Amino acid sequence: MRQKSMKTTLLGMLCAILFLGAGQAAGAGTDEFVLANSPYPPYVMPAGDLKGPGIDMEIALRILERLGIHPTVRLVPFKRVLAMLEDGQADMTTSLSFRRERDAYLLWSIPYRTGTNYTFFTRKDSSFAPEKLEDLRGRTVGVVRGFVFPKSFTDDAAIGKGEAPHMESLVGMLLEGRFDAIIVNSLAGRFELLGTGRIDDVRQAPFTISTPDDAGTVMGFSKVRGHQELVIRFNAELEKMRADGTIHEIEQNYLK
């Protein structure tokens, strides 16, 4: 009786293993296309925002629709976005600056926005009022973790850098006195401050910086997922949208 029971148990375990393996094989063959991103208004808006998915998200979604791809959108922290792309858990993301270390696991679209400027803000009630980049030396400037900034700022070791996980916390940490100043993408920073009603709590520095050889903003595709052919087709549609003014039209809808 005990021997029969043991055989029955082993048979049940074998069936369970075979069933699980079949389920995993089916999952591995899924056609799901994952567009992973981290909220970065107005380029990537939080889920359900009345304005829409965001400038860059809308560009990506329109092109994917033209290509017959209906993605699953996942909004996660930026560090997680990069990990998902590297591991092949996501297919693409938007709003990236080219970085050589990411070239190991990403394929890149053509640039769709160039000439980005960066602005500095301080607290309005602070006596610190920098008038040039060099005035930030010996101070701590807040940055969003993982974002790329001009080398004139990042390579200046005399300027302290403090990290925040996202734009909202960056502004909050400035107002709490944890940073002397913050550096932001000129458009995204002002959008955040206006949208949260904090524009009157800060003072904008009278100078901006940029990267002379800026390669522009690009979209990234996971190399693990084998999207070489897709990138070629995606770039062709992206070029059409740049040429016919569609990208400019999308941008203006979010900046009204």
N, C-alpha and C positions, 0 to 999 in steps of 0.2 A: 504494500500500500504506500509506504514511504517512498520507495523507488519510483513508482508510477507518478506520485505527486511531484517528485523532483524533475522527472522527464517533462511533465506538463508545464512546470515553472520555466524550465530551460527553453521549451518550445515557445512559450509566451514571450520570453525575453528576446528570442531570435526574431520573432515577428515584429516586436516593437522596434528593434534596431533597424530592420529592413524598412519599416514604415517611416521611421525618422529619416533614414537615408534618402528615401524617395522624396520626402518633403523638402529636404535640403537641396536635392538636385533640382526640384521644381523651382525653388527660390532662387537658385543660382542662375536659372535661365530667364528670370523676369525681365520684362522690357521697361521697367520703371526707370525714368530719367529724373535724377535728383538735382535740382538747382538749389544749392546751399548758400546761405548768405547771413550776414549779421546786420541788424538795423543801423542805418547810417543816413538819416534824413538830410536832404531830400532825395538822395540817390537810391536808398533802400529804406522804405517806410515800414513801421511796425505793422504786424498783421492786422487787417481790417481797417486800416486808416482810410478816412473818407476821401483823402486826396488821391488815393490809388496806391499801387505797389512801389512807386518811386521812379525817378527818372531812368536810372540804369536798369532797374528790374523791368520796366515797361519796354525799354528797347530790346532787352533779351527775350522777353515773353513774346513780343510781336514777331521777332525773327524766328524763334522756335516754332511758333504757330504756322508761319509760312513754310517751314520745313516739315510740317506734319508731326511735330513733337509736342506732347502735352505733359509738361514736367510736374513733378511733385516738389513743392517749395518747402524748404525747411529753414527756419530762422533760428540760428544758434550763435553763441559767441564766436568772434572772429577766429580765435585760436582753434576752435573746434572745426570751423569751416576748412581751414588749411589741412587739418589732420584728416578730415573726411575725403578731401581731394587726393591727398597723398596715399591713403589706404584704398582708394577706389570705392568708398562708400557714397561719394557724391560725384556727379558728372561735370558740373561747372559752377562758377560763381562770377560776380561782376565787380566793378569798381576797384580794380587792382592797379598798383604801380609795378612795373617790371623790376624784379629783384633776382639777381643771378642765382642765389641759393634755391629759389623756387623753380628755377628752370629744370631742376632734376626731376620734378614730378608734375610739372604743368606744361601744357601747350597754350600758346597765347593768341588772342585775336589781334587784329590790327587796332591801332589806337582810335578811339572815338571821341576823345576830348583831350585838348592840349592847352598849354599855357596856364596851368593852375598856379594861383598865388596863395600865399600863406600869411595870415594876420595874427597879431598878438593882442591879447586882452589882459588888462589888470583890473583889480577891484576899484570901483569908483571912489570908495572911501580910503584907499591906500595912498600914501604919499609917494609911492614908487611910480614913476611915469617915464618909462624908457622912450628915448627918441631915436635910437638906432640899435642895431643888433648887438653891438659891443656893450651897450648898457646892461645887457642881460648877464654878463659875466659875473660870477660870484652869487648868482641868484638861482632859484629852482623854477624851471619852466615845466608845466604839465603837458604831457603828450598822451594820445590814445595809443595803448599797447598794440604793436604790430603795424602801425601806420608808417608810411614813408614820408620823410621831410627832406628839404634841400640840404645838401652837404655843408653849406655854409653854416647851418645851425647844428646838424648832428655831429660834425667833425670838430666843433669848437669844444674842447674838453673843459674849458673854464665855465661853460654854461651847464649848470646842473639840470638833469632831466628826471622828472618824476612821472610815473605811469598811472593811468586810469584805464579801466576796462572798456569804457565807451564814452561817447560825447556827453551824455547826460551827467554821468558821474564826474567827468572832467570839469564841467562848469561848477558843479556842486562843491568839488574839492577846492576850486579857486575861491569861491565865496566863503568857504570855511577857513581860509587862510593857510591851507596846506601847500599851496603853490604861490609864488610871487607873480607869476603870469602864466598864460597858456598860449599854445600855438595851435591854430586850426586852419583847415581849408577855408579860404575866405567866404565862399558861398555857403558851405555846410555849417560853419561856425555861426554866421549871422542868422541862418535859418533856424538853428537850434535856440539861439538867444531870443529871437523874436517869438518863436513858437511857444516857448516856456515863460514868456513875460519877464525874462531876466536881463533884457537889453539895457534897462535903466540902472542896473546894479554894477555894470562894468564900464570900463573906459577902453576904447580902441587905440592902440599905439599908432602914431602917424607914419608908419613905414610898413611895407610888406616885403617878403622875399620870395624867390622862385628858383627853380632849377634851370640854368641856362640851356642844358641839353636834355630837357624834359622829354621823355619818350612817350608821354601821354598816358591816359587812363585806358586800361585794357580789360578784357575778360579772360578768365583762366579756365582751362579744360583739363580734366584728369588724364594723365598719360596712361595710368593703369587701365583705364576704361577704353583705351584705344580709339580716340576720337580724331585722328589725323584727317580723315575724309570729311567729317562733320565740320571741323574748323575751316576748311577750305570753302564749304558751302555757306557756313555762317558768315565768313568774311565777305563773301560776295553780296549777301543781303545787307550786311552792315554798311558796305560801301555805297549801295544804292540809297540807304536811308540818310547817309551823310550828304550825298549829292543832291537829293531832291528836297532837302530841308526838313525831313521828318524828325530827325533828332533835335533840331532847334525848336521845332513846334512842341515836342514832348517836354523839353526843358522849360519853355515859357509857361506851359500849363501848370507847372509846380511852383513857379516863381512869382505868380500873380499876387 
